[in-house]
């Protein structure tokens, strides 16, 4: 496996409070040396792989980061907040994320 340098960035460096796919691509371009097309393709391929796995109902575990899981929520009664009318909420699948202990420790400092 190739020796991949650690990518460093600060939240202050980001234009928005969220890290975007475009910013990830730019970081790969600047810090690893991939060209811009390769960087974009790598980021897109990663997220496509994660999305496709979740769509198939498979959990996605990223060591040292966390787990993405599909959970099926049961149908339940809901309420329209404007009218107070009771409406049924259908069963649906949702993605949940659970941070790893390592990530939680890093966030706590």
Buried (B, 14 or more C-beta within 10 A) or exposed (E): EEEEEEEEBEEEEEEEEEEEEEBBBBBBBEBBEBEEEBBBBBBEEEEEEBEEBBEEEEEBEEEEBBBBBBEEEEEEEEEEEEEEEEEEEEEEEEEEEEEBEEBEEEEEE
